[in-house]
Amino acid sequence: MAGDFFGEKSGFPRTGGKGKKRREEEVCLDQLLRAGTSPALNYGEAQSAESRKDFVHKMKIVLKELRETQVGLKIIEQAHLLKSTNQLSTANKECNELLLFVKH
């Protein structure tokens, strides 16, 4: 599981200064944007699967991307990168619901 990414022993790069911190935030949020939009795109690909095996494979990719999104949301929450806790809560809820749907 995600664990405490931002504890003293996290290994997460903490550079000093406002400019550096802003860059770290941008990297985290950019990665979340890519991971968070990927499941929908891959689900579209799964709808055009050429076989059952191909469909299952593409849905596994959707699941992996949703899990990555879930971890990314935890990182953003722990690093306090998003000011709106309501937005974060909504995103977490939606990600969890999609994970449940895709798993079954």
Helices and strands as residue ranges (DSSP letters): H 18-46, H 52-79, H 85-103
